[in-house]
Amino acid sequence: MAQFQPNTKPPKGFAIFHNVEEVASQSDKFRRVLWTGTHSQLVMMTVPVGGEIGQETHTVDQHLFFLSGTAQAIEGGTKTTDIHPGDLVIVPAGTLHNFKNTGPTPLIVATVYAPAEHKADTVHDTLEQGEKLEEEGKDEPPEWAKQK
């Protein structure tokens, strides 16, 4: 199967991802954008064993679909819930959250931000790299993707 390339211009028509789990397994990168639209963005995340997404709060809504692995969801810094493959978590804008990989295998998550949160062709090897680029302002979504 050919490696999927993210769009870097406003999309025209459908984007179809056959076998999302296979698409996700093609990379061990912590974060990689698969698709960016004018109102949302699809991102695949692979969280290593013992790793986490990182405590954060977004100005956009985030929907997380857990494809494989197990995790602990942490809301507001204190409320915890166990997460399993097939679970869907919706995090409204402004909600402090984190997800920690609690299993023996990488945690693979498909997440949708609405509107976009990252640069259209973002690939972060690690959480630390992603945080650094965000702090430096080098991971901003394109202007055409900031519509609400």
GROMACS elastic network, one bead per residue, 0.5 to 0.9 nm:
[ bonds ]
;  ai    aj funct       b0    kb
    1     4     6  0.87718   500
    1    23     6  0.88972   500
    3    23     6  0.79946   500
    3    26     6  0.74233   500
    4    23     6  0.76554   500
    4    34     6  0.73380   500
    5    34     6  0.69623   500
    5    35     6  0.85227   500
    5   121     6  0.82531   500
    6    32     6  0.88828   500
    6    33     6  0.65163   500
    6    35     6  0.53054   500
    6    36     6  0.75673   500
    6   120     6  0.68977   500
    6   121     6  0.58245   500
    6   122     6  0.87438   500
    7    10     6  0.74743   500
    7    11     6  0.70304   500
    7    34     6  0.75568   500
    7    35     6  0.58871   500
    7    36     6  0.65546   500
    7    37     6  0.87415   500
    7   120     6  0.67286   500
    7   121     6  0.72125   500
    8    11     6  0.83625   500
    8    35     6  0.83591   500
    8    36     6  0.74328   500
    8   119     6  0.86079   500
    8   120     6  0.53794   500
    8   121     6  0.64403   500
    8   142     6  0.83634   500
    9    36     6  0.82161   500
    9    37     6  0.85695   500
    9   120     6  0.81747   500
    9   142     6  0.86295   500
    9   144     6  0.81690   500
   10    36     6  0.74680   500
   10    37     6  0.61212   500
   10    38     6  0.65957   500
   10   144     6  0.68325   500
   10   145     6  0.75443   500
   11    14     6  0.80012   500
   11    15     6  0.83205   500
   11    35     6  0.85768   500
   11    36     6  0.75160   500
   11    37     6  0.60928   500
   11    38     6  0.79377   500
   12    15     6  0.87352   500
   15    35     6  0.78226   500
   17    20     6  0.59166   500
   17    23     6  0.76206   500
   18    21     6  0.87579   500
   18    22     6  0.82452   500
   18    23     6  0.78714   500
   19    22     6  0.54477   500
   19    23     6  0.65420   500
   19    24     6  0.88021   500
   20    24     6  0.60515   500
   20    25     6  0.85588   500
   20    67     6  0.84775   500
   20   110     6  0.83580   500
   21    25     6  0.61502   500
   21    26     6  0.88333   500
   21    67     6  0.65212   500
   21    68     6  0.81804   500
   21   108     6  0.82917   500
   22    25     6  0.50309   500
   22    26     6  0.64629   500
   23    26     6  0.54601   500
   23    27     6  0.79388   500
   23    44     6  0.87707   500
   24    27     6  0.63453   500
   24    28     6  0.82920   500
   24    44     6  0.63302   500
   24    45     6  0.77692   500
   24    46     6  0.78462   500
   24    67     6  0.85909   500
   24   108     6  0.69840   500
   24   109     6  0.80742   500
   24   110     6  0.79218   500
   25    28     6  0.70839   500
   25    46     6  0.85034   500
   25   108     6  0.80328   500
   27    30     6  0.86169   500
   27    32     6  0.86407   500
   27    46     6  0.78842   500
   28    31     6  0.86131   500
   28    45     6  0.83182   500
   28    46     6  0.58625   500
   28    47     6  0.83141   500
   28    48     6  0.84014   500
   28   106     6  0.86150   500
   28   125     6  0.78539   500
   29    32     6  0.66797   500
   29    44     6  0.86823   500
   29    45     6  0.70587   500
   29    46     6  0.60328   500
   29    47     6  0.82913   500
   29   123     6  0.69768   500
   29   124     6  0.61697   500
   29   126     6  0.67810   500
   30    44     6  0.80597   500
   30    45     6  0.51932   500
   30    47     6  0.57913   500
   30    48     6  0.78236   500
   30    53     6  0.86295   500
   30   123     6  0.77792   500
   30   124     6  0.57258   500
   30   125     6  0.52114   500
   30   127     6  0.63247   500
   30   130     6  0.84058   500
   31    43     6  0.68208   500
   31    44     6  0.58372   500
   31    46     6  0.65964   500
   31    47     6  0.85220   500
   31   122     6  0.74932   500
   31   123     6  0.56179   500
   31   124     6  0.50292   500
   31   125     6  0.68521   500
   31   126     6  0.74449   500
   31   127     6  0.79228   500
   31   130     6  0.78268   500
   32    42     6  0.88628   500
   32    43     6  0.56729   500
   32    44     6  0.54234   500
   32    45     6  0.65266   500
   32    46     6  0.88896   500
   32   121     6  0.74556   500
   32   122     6  0.55619   500
   32   124     6  0.63435   500
   32   125     6  0.85798   500
   33    36     6  0.74448   500
   33    41     6  0.74956   500
   33    42     6  0.61208   500
   33    44     6  0.62988   500
   33    45     6  0.87514   500
   33   118     6  0.75758   500
   33   119     6  0.78663   500
   33   120     6  0.63386   500
   33   121     6  0.58570   500
   33   122     6  0.54593   500
   33   123     6  0.65938   500
   34    41     6  0.78386   500
   34    42     6  0.56132   500
   34    43     6  0.55189   500
   34    44     6  0.68589   500
   34   120     6  0.80571   500
   34   121     6  0.76737   500
   34   122     6  0.87064   500
   35    40     6  0.85827   500
   35    41     6  0.57058   500
   35    42     6  0.51117   500
   35    43     6  0.71050   500
   35   120     6  0.71039   500
   35   121     6  0.83632   500
   36    39     6  0.81489   500
   36    40     6  0.62662   500
   36    42     6  0.63768   500
   36    43     6  0.86616   500
   36   116     6  0.67425   500
   36   118     6  0.87819   500
   36   119     6  0.85687   500
   36   120     6  0.57836   500
   36   121     6  0.86447   500
   36   141     6  0.86192   500
   36   145     6  0.69151   500
   37    40     6  0.51719   500
   37    41     6  0.58081   500
   37    42     6  0.85593   500
   37   115     6  0.81634   500
   37   116     6  0.74139   500
   37   120     6  0.89500   500
   37   144     6  0.81861   500
   37   145     6  0.58144   500
   37   146     6  0.89063   500
   38    41     6  0.82256   500
   38   115     6  0.72909   500
   38   116     6  0.76876   500
   38   143     6  0.88491   500
   38   144     6  0.58491   500
   38   146     6  0.64168   500
   38   147     6  0.57532   500
   38   148     6  0.81373   500
   39   113     6  0.86023   500
   39   114     6  0.58605   500
   39   116     6  0.66761   500
   39   144     6  0.89149   500
   39   145     6  0.60985   500
   39   146     6  0.67118   500
   39   147     6  0.53699   500
   39   148     6  0.57792   500
   40   112     6  0.66449   500
   40   113     6  0.54404   500
   40   117     6  0.83793   500
   40   145     6  0.72798   500
   40   146     6  0.83722   500
   40   147     6  0.84888   500
   40   148     6  0.85224   500
   41   111     6  0.81168   500
   41   112     6  0.53934   500
   41   113     6  0.51700   500
   41   114     6  0.64984   500
   41   115     6  0.66771   500
   41   117     6  0.72783   500
   41   118     6  0.80661   500
   41   120     6  0.82649   500
   41   145     6  0.82819   500
   42   110     6  0.70598   500
   42   111     6  0.58297   500
   42   113     6  0.67230   500
   42   116     6  0.82628   500
   43   109     6  0.83085   500
   43   110     6  0.58839   500
   43   111     6  0.52034   500
   43   112     6  0.62384   500
   43   113     6  0.79367   500
   43   118     6  0.87951   500
   44   108     6  0.74003   500
   44   109     6  0.58658   500
   44   111     6  0.62449   500
   44   112     6  0.88314   500
   45    53     6  0.85599   500
   45   107     6  0.78740   500
   45   108     6  0.57251   500
   45   109     6  0.50865   500
   45   110     6  0.63371   500
   45   111     6  0.75776   500
   46   106     6  0.62630   500
   46   107     6  0.56078   500
   46   109     6  0.65067   500
   47    50     6  0.81627   500
   47    51     6  0.57331   500
   47    52     6  0.61576   500
   47    53     6  0.68388   500
   47   100     6  0.82100   500
   47   101     6  0.66578   500
   47   106     6  0.55261   500
   47   108     6  0.64385   500
   47   109     6  0.81266   500
   47   126     6  0.85831   500
   47   127     6  0.85226   500
   48    51     6  0.50715   500
   48    52     6  0.76276   500
   48   101     6  0.71016   500
   48   105     6  0.72964   500
   48   107     6  0.64801   500
   48   108     6  0.88731   500
   49    52     6  0.85528   500
   49   100     6  0.89673   500
   49   101     6  0.59371   500
   49   102     6  0.71541   500
   49   103     6  0.65183   500
   49   104     6  0.60151   500
   49   105     6  0.56918   500
   49   106     6  0.52383   500
   49   107     6  0.73096   500
   50   100     6  0.71594   500
   50   101     6  0.54795   500
   50   102     6  0.63134   500
   50   103     6  0.75866   500
   50   104     6  0.82298   500
   50   106     6  0.85936   500
   51    54     6  0.85628   500
   51    99     6  0.87845   500
   51   100     6  0.60294   500
   51   101     6  0.55442   500
   51   102     6  0.82337   500
   51   106     6  0.86109   500
   51   107     6  0.87294   500
   51   127     6  0.87254   500
   52    55     6  0.83076   500
   52    71     6  0.87403   500
   52    98     6  0.71162   500
   52    99     6  0.55847   500
   52   101     6  0.57845   500
   52   107     6  0.89993   500
   52   127     6  0.79883   500
   53    56     6  0.84338   500
   53    98     6  0.59281   500
   53    99     6  0.54553   500
   53   100     6  0.65309   500
   53   101     6  0.84405   500
   53   127     6  0.69192   500
   54    97     6  0.79973   500
   54    98     6  0.54182   500
   54    99     6  0.70028   500
   54   100     6  0.79332   500
   54   127     6  0.73696   500
   55    74     6  0.84318   500
   55    77     6  0.79123   500
   55    96     6  0.68365   500
   55    97     6  0.54457   500
   55    99     6  0.77840   500
   56    95     6  0.81282   500
   56    96     6  0.55902   500
   56    97     6  0.56234   500
   56    98     6  0.65347   500
   57    60     6  0.87871   500
   57    93     6  0.71707   500
   57    94     6  0.55186   500
   57    95     6  0.55669   500
   57    97     6  0.64638   500
   57    98     6  0.89335   500
   58    61     6  0.71186   500
   58    62     6  0.80026   500
   58    91     6  0.88497   500
   58    92     6  0.82414   500
   58    93     6  0.53892   500
   58    94     6  0.56615   500
   58    95     6  0.71729   500
   58    96     6  0.79539   500
   58   117     6  0.82490   500
   59    92     6  0.85863   500
   59    94     6  0.58277   500
   59    95     6  0.88537   500
   59   117     6  0.85944   500
   60    91     6  0.88785   500
   60    92     6  0.71463   500
   60    94     6  0.76260   500
   60   113     6  0.64438   500
   60   114     6  0.56596   500
   60   115     6  0.60539   500
   60   116     6  0.76820   500
   60   117     6  0.72554   500
   61    90     6  0.75031   500
   61    91     6  0.59291   500
   61    94     6  0.82443   500
   61   112     6  0.81460   500
   61   113     6  0.57223   500
   61   114     6  0.52965   500
   61   115     6  0.73544   500
   62    89     6  0.82706   500
   62    90     6  0.58425   500
   62    91     6  0.50686   500
   62    92     6  0.63881   500
   62    93     6  0.72812   500
   62   111     6  0.67132   500
   62   112     6  0.56005   500
   62   114     6  0.64911   500
   62   115     6  0.88839   500
   63    88     6  0.70829   500
   63    89     6  0.58073   500
   63    91     6  0.61771   500
   63    92     6  0.84268   500
   63   110     6  0.82727   500
   63   111     6  0.54111   500
   63   112     6  0.50634   500
   63   113     6  0.65561   500
   63   114     6  0.84678   500
   64    87     6  0.82235   500
   64    88     6  0.55923   500
   64    89     6  0.51143   500
   64    90     6  0.62522   500
   64    91     6  0.79729   500
   64   109     6  0.64187   500
   64   110     6  0.58375   500
   64   112     6  0.65424   500
   64   113     6  0.88496   500
   65    85     6  0.81158   500
   65    86     6  0.67179   500
   65    87     6  0.59654   500
   65    89     6  0.65485   500
   65    90     6  0.87684   500
   65   108     6  0.87366   500
   65   109     6  0.56480   500
   65   110     6  0.51682   500
   65   111     6  0.61002   500
   65   112     6  0.85663   500
   66    69     6  0.76244   500
   66    70     6  0.82633   500
   66    71     6  0.88859   500
   66    83     6  0.77640   500
   66    84     6  0.67938   500
   66    85     6  0.50803   500
   66    86     6  0.55397   500
   66    87     6  0.54763   500
   66    88     6  0.63476   500
   66    89     6  0.82925   500
   66   107     6  0.76388   500
   66   108     6  0.62322   500
   66   110     6  0.64997   500
   66   111     6  0.84787   500
   67    84     6  0.82423   500
   67    86     6  0.58559   500
   67    87     6  0.79040   500
   67   107     6  0.77096   500
   67   108     6  0.54686   500
   67   109     6  0.55899   500
   67   110     6  0.71018   500
   68    84     6  0.73353   500
   68    86     6  0.77114   500
   68   105     6  0.82990   500
   68   106     6  0.75811   500
   68   107     6  0.56783   500
   68   108     6  0.52047   500
   68   109     6  0.73105   500
   69    83     6  0.85956   500
   69    84     6  0.66035   500
   69    85     6  0.61840   500
   69   101     6  0.73706   500
   69   102     6  0.79878   500
   69   103     6  0.59772   500
   69   104     6  0.76556   500
   69   105     6  0.58795   500
   69   106     6  0.59905   500
   69   108     6  0.65209   500
   69   109     6  0.89020   500
   70    82     6  0.75254   500
   70    83     6  0.56520   500
   70    85     6  0.67402   500
   70   100     6  0.84927   500
   70   101     6  0.60355   500
   70   102     6  0.56402   500
   70   103     6  0.51102   500
   70   104     6  0.83580   500
   70   105     6  0.81703   500
   70   106     6  0.85071   500
   70   107     6  0.63982   500
   71    81     6  0.84328   500
   71    82     6  0.59794   500
   71    84     6  0.66509   500
   71    99     6  0.62427   500
   71   100     6  0.52582   500
   71   103     6  0.67800   500
   71   107     6  0.72762   500
   72    80     6  0.63698   500
   72    81     6  0.56284   500
   72    83     6  0.56803   500
   72    84     6  0.88566   500
   72    98     6  0.82342   500
   72    99     6  0.55550   500
   72   100     6  0.52102   500
   72   101     6  0.66492   500
   72   102     6  0.65115   500
   73    79     6  0.79588   500
   73    80     6  0.54027   500
   73    81     6  0.50875   500
   73    82     6  0.62248   500
   73    83     6  0.65654   500
   73    89     6  0.87854   500
   73    97     6  0.73980   500
   73    98     6  0.60360   500
   73   100     6  0.67092   500
   74    77     6  0.58928   500
   74    78     6  0.62375   500
   74    79     6  0.55036   500
   74    81     6  0.67352   500
   74    96     6  0.83182   500
   74    97     6  0.55103   500
   74    98     6  0.51095   500
   74    99     6  0.60731   500
   74   100     6  0.80236   500
   75    78     6  0.61389   500
   75    79     6  0.50676   500
   75    80     6  0.64329   500
   75    81     6  0.84906   500
   75    91     6  0.89579   500
   75    95     6  0.73318   500
   75    96     6  0.59801   500
   75    98     6  0.67776   500
   75    99     6  0.88561   500
   76    79     6  0.64258   500
   76    95     6  0.67827   500
   76    97     6  0.58894   500
   76    98     6  0.86037   500
   77    80     6  0.83870   500
   77    96     6  0.68180   500
   77    97     6  0.67397   500
   77    98     6  0.78263   500
   82   102     6  0.89464   500
   83    86     6  0.86999   500
   83    87     6  0.63903   500
   83    88     6  0.86795   500
   83    89     6  0.88607   500
   83    99     6  0.88101   500
   84    87     6  0.57413   500
   85    88     6  0.87757   500
   85   107     6  0.89822   500
   85   108     6  0.87910   500
   91    94     6  0.83846   500
   91    95     6  0.64342   500
   91    96     6  0.86355   500
   91    97     6  0.77562   500
   92    95     6  0.59131   500
   93    96     6  0.87906   500
  100   107     6  0.87125   500
  101   104     6  0.84330   500
  101   105     6  0.83553   500
  101   106     6  0.73018   500
  101   107     6  0.59384   500
  102   105     6  0.86524   500
  102   107     6  0.85249   500
  103   106     6  0.74496   500
  103   107     6  0.76915   500
  112   115     6  0.86262   500
  112   116     6  0.81521   500
  113   116     6  0.53053   500
  113   117     6  0.61681   500
  113   118     6  0.88636   500
  114   117     6  0.76580   500
  114   146     6  0.88061   500
  114   147     6  0.88799   500
  114   148     6  0.74028   500
  115   145     6  0.68602   500
  115   146     6  0.58379   500
  115   147     6  0.63785   500
  115   148     6  0.58317   500
  116   119     6  0.81285   500
  116   120     6  0.84286   500
  116   140     6  0.87993   500
  116   141     6  0.60282   500
  116   142     6  0.84151   500
  116   145     6  0.59122   500
  116   146     6  0.61764   500
  116   147     6  0.84003   500
  117   139     6  0.82424   500
  117   140     6  0.68266   500
  117   141     6  0.57824   500
  117   145     6  0.88098   500
  117   146     6  0.83342   500
  118   121     6  0.81759   500
  118   122     6  0.65671   500
  118   134     6  0.85744   500
  118   139     6  0.53571   500
  118   140     6  0.51463   500
  118   142     6  0.81553   500
  119   122     6  0.52628   500
  119   123     6  0.89913   500
  119   138     6  0.79313   500
  119   142     6  0.61859   500
  120   139     6  0.86806   500
  120   140     6  0.84086   500
  120   141     6  0.61449   500
  120   142     6  0.67504   500
  120   145     6  0.85749   500
  122   139     6  0.70364   500
  123   130     6  0.83400   500
  124   127     6  0.71690   500
  124   128     6  0.85992   500
  124   129     6  0.60594   500
  124   130     6  0.53742   500
  124   133     6  0.88270   500
  125   128     6  0.84310   500
  125   129     6  0.65739   500
  125   130     6  0.76487   500
  126   129     6  0.52351   500
  126   130     6  0.63668   500
  126   131     6  0.87213   500
  127   130     6  0.51319   500
  127   131     6  0.61678   500
  127   132     6  0.86374   500
  128   131     6  0.51441   500
  128   132     6  0.61616   500
  128   133     6  0.86899   500
  129   132     6  0.51631   500
  129   133     6  0.62511   500
  129   134     6  0.85949   500
  130   133     6  0.52776   500
  130   134     6  0.61077   500
  130   135     6  0.85808   500
  130   139     6  0.80175   500
  131   134     6  0.51069   500
  131   135     6  0.60927   500
  131   136     6  0.86059   500
  132   135     6  0.51523   500
  132   136     6  0.62191   500
  132   137     6  0.87057   500
  132   138     6  0.86620   500
  133   136     6  0.50574   500
  133   137     6  0.62228   500
  133   138     6  0.50759   500
  133   139     6  0.58319   500
  134   137     6  0.50910   500
  134   138     6  0.58366   500
  134   139     6  0.51874   500
  134   140     6  0.74110   500
  135   138     6  0.76596   500
  135   139     6  0.85035   500
  136   139     6  0.79998   500
  137   140     6  0.63441   500
  140   143     6  0.87248   500
  141   144     6  0.81832   500
  141   145     6  0.62463   500
  141   146     6  0.68664   500
  142   145     6  0.53790   500
  142   146     6  0.69384   500
  143   146     6  0.55485   500
  143   147     6  0.81662   500
  144   147     6  0.69643   500
  145   148     6  0.87261   500
